[in-house]
Amino acid sequence: MRFNKKSLSEEDIKMKYITPAIEKAGWDIKTQVRAEYSFTDGRIIVRGSLVARGRRKRADYILSYKPNMPLAIIEAKDNKKSMGAGMQQGLEYGDILDIPFIYSSNGDGFIEHDRLTGKERELSLAEFPSPSELWERYKIGKGIQAHEEEIVAEDYFFDMSGKTPRYYQRVAINRTVEAIAKGQDRVLLVMATGERVIIVMGAIYVIKSRVSETLTKYNSCIA
């Protein structure tokens, strides 16, 4: 049965074209892909005695190499729109979430924006990058050497309750760990009251597991 692609909804485009392309590229849907990922509660809007929430920021897809190591955002649009129609929204989310590779798709293919290099290119559905390809590009873009990778890629958060760091906590931890892996002597974290413990302890966990002999030195730098 043939159908008009332009008659499909955005959800149809995701189900029939984008998700299969991601799976074919080697991404594990269960462990590496988050769909309809909300990362803010929306602005609080006050009008007189009335208080309401604005629209939540929500990414169509977040693709992670490992837990707490997101590499890509995909913004989907229906086929009536251009392939790159979701790019501006994706770039905004990428900036907030500190995610390097941004994709926009209408089901015909992908427009890719590499935030590490500033380059854009068009890809067919079959050309979507694999997890290992994006990880290698990330390491090159960030200047991560082989001896630093083990520290940077270490899982740092485990909680039996299933809770994970908020996006800004994750960003702070990952940036701190990358700085320490590169031998940076001083790391300054600025955060709201109440957020300090989880970020510092998350960073310390990674450092302790991989460079325990220098824990005292680094602990004094980030505490």
N, C-alpha and C positions, 0 to 999 in steps of 0.2 A: 504494500500500500504506500503510495507516494503522498507527500504532504508538502505544503508550502512552508519553507523554513521561516519565512518572515511572519507567519501566523503563530509561531510558537512563543510562549511566555519566557521570561527570563529564567524561571525555574526549569522549564523544559530544556532550554539551551544548556543550563548547567548539568542536568541529569543525562542528556543525550550526547553531549559533545565535550564539555569541559572536564567533568569528572572522569570519563573514560580516557581522555588524553593524559590526565595526571597519573592515573593508574598504569597506563601503558608505559609511561616514562619511568616507572619503578617506585613511585611514592606509595607507601603503605597507608591506605585510607584510614585504618583503625588507629594507627600510632603516630602518623606524621602529618595528618591533615585535619584541620579544624574548619568547619563550615559555619557560616553565619556567626562569626566570632564577635561578640560585643565586648568592648574594652572601656567604655565609659557609661555612666548612668544617665548622661544628659545634663545639660546646664540647668541649674535651679532658676526658675523664672518667677519673680514676685510682682504681682500686680495688685496693689492695695492690700487687702487681707487674704488674697488668693495666692497660693503657691503651687507651681506645677513644674514638671520636668520637661526639658526640651528633648529633641530626638537623640537617641543613643548613637554613638559612632559604632558601626558594625561592618566588618570586612567580610566579603563573600567567602574567601578562602584564606587561611594562613597555613603555609607549608613549613614544617620544621625539620631540620636535619636530625636533631635530637631534642628531647624535652628541654624547654627553655632556651632553645637555639633556633629561633625562626629565621628562615632565609628568604621567603617569598610571600608576596600578597597577590592574589588574583581578584580583580573586580570584573564581574560579569554584567553584560547588557543583552537585551533581546536583539534579534537579528535585523530589526528595523534601524538600529543605530550602527554607527561605524565601529570598526574593530577597536579603535582607541578611545571610545567614548568614556570609558571608566578610568582612564589614566590619571586625570587630575585628582580624582577622589583617592585613587590608589597611592599617588605620590604624597598626598596629605597624610594618609594613614601610615605610610612608610616612614615619614619624618617623625611622627609621634611615637611609633612603635620601634623605631630604629631598625627597620628591616630593609636590606639592601636591594633586593630584586623585585620589581613591580611589574605586574602583567595586567593587561586589559584584553577582554575577549568578547566577541559577539557570537561565538560558535564557528566562525569561519577559520580562525587561527588566533594568534596572539601578537600583541605589541608588547615588547619587553623594554623596560627602562632599567638600566644598571645604575644605581645611585652611587656606586663606587667610582665609576668612570664617566658618568653622564651620557653614555651612549645609548641609543635606541635602535631596535631592529624589529623586523616582522618575522614571525615564525609560523609555520604550518602547525596544525594540530599534532602531527606526528613528530615535530621537532622540539616539543617541550622538553626542557632539560631535566636530567635525572638528579636525585639527591647528591650523588657523588660529584657530578659536574658542577653544581652550584656551590658545593662546599669547597671544591678546589678553586673556583673563581673567587670565593669569599676570602680564602686564605691569601691568595695573590693580592687581592685588593687591599687587604688589611696588613699585608706584610708579615704574616704569621709564618715563622720558620718551623721546620720539622720538630725541633726540640721544644718548641713552644706549644705545638698543637695538642699534646697530651694534657697539658694544664688547661688550655682554653676549652677543649671539648669534654672535659670531665663533667659528669653529672653532679650537680651540687645541691639538689633539693630533693628530699624524700620525706613524705608525710603520710602516715597511715590514714589520716582523715581525708586525703585526696585534695587538700588545699595546695594551691600553687602561688608563687609570688605575683603581685599585681604587675602590670606591664612596666611601670616606671621603676619598680624594684628590680625586675629582671634586667632592664637596661643598665641600671646602676651596677648591679653585680657583674654582668658580662663585661662592661667597660673596665671595671676595676680589675677583674681577673686578667683581661688582655694586657692591661698596663703592667701588672705584676709579672706576667709571663715574659714580657719584654725587658724585665729588669728595672722597671721604673722604681726609684727609691721612695718617692712620696706620692701618695694618692689621697686627695681630699674629696670627701663625699659630703654634699650639702643636701639635707632632706628635712621633711617636716617632722616635728616631734611625734614619737611613736613608731616611726618607720625605721629608725636607726638600727635596732637590734637585728631584725630579720635580714637586712642587707649586709651588715658587717658579718654576722654569723654565717650567712650563705657564702660570702667570699672566703672567710676563714676555713670553711669546710673543704673547699677546693684546694686551697693552698696547703692545708694540713695533709690532705691525701696524696699530694704529688711532690711537695717540696717541704716536708716536715722539718728538715734540718734548718730551714731558714724561717720557720714560723714566727719565732720571737721577734725577729727583725721586721717582718712584714706586718705582724700584728700591731706593732708600735706605730707603723706608718699609717694604717687605715683606721685605727681605733679612734 
